[in-house]
């Protein structure tokens, strides 16, 4: 069994509601900022499990055996949004 590196991810969402009475019935504006992978931590994938190619009986192990060549998550992403409620 292979055990890969830990996966750690932190997301943050900030929301500000602003109300107004200009339309009579009362409306609101919602401002939103969402940040995914706040600390921009690289989460690596699992190591390569293939050790031998199986071509011959006495071949040496592959050079890529046990190497980590992928990531398991995206880089930091920031999303902005505005919602008008009336």
C-alpha positions, 0 to 999 in steps of 0.5 A, spaced: 500 500 500 502 506 498 501 512 502 502 519 499 503 526 502 498 529 506 492 533 503 491 540 506 486 545 503 483 552 506 477 556 503 475 562 506 468 566 504 467 573 506 460 576 505 457 583 506 450 585 506 448 592 504 441 594 505 437 600 502 430 603 502 430 607 495 425 602 492 420 603 497 420 595 498 427 595 501 432 591 497 439 589 498 446 588 495 450 582 497 458 583 496 462 576 496 469 574 496 471 567 496 478 565 496 480 557 495 486 554 497 488 561 501 495 559 503 496 556 496 499 550 499 501 545 493 498 538 495 502 533 491 499 526 488 500 519 489 507 516 487 508 512 481 506 505 483 509 502 477 516 499 478 517 494 473 515 494 465 515 487 465 519 486 458 524 481 461 525 477 467 531 481 470 530 488 468 532 493 473 527 498 476 524 503 472 527 510 473 520 513 475 518 508 480 516 512 486 516 519 484 511 524 485 509 527 478 502 530 479 499 535 484 492 533 487 489 540 487 489 547 484 493 553 485 489 559 489 483 562 486 479 568 488 472 569 486 468 576 486 461 576 486 455 582 487 448 580 488 442 585 487 436 583 491 429 587 490 
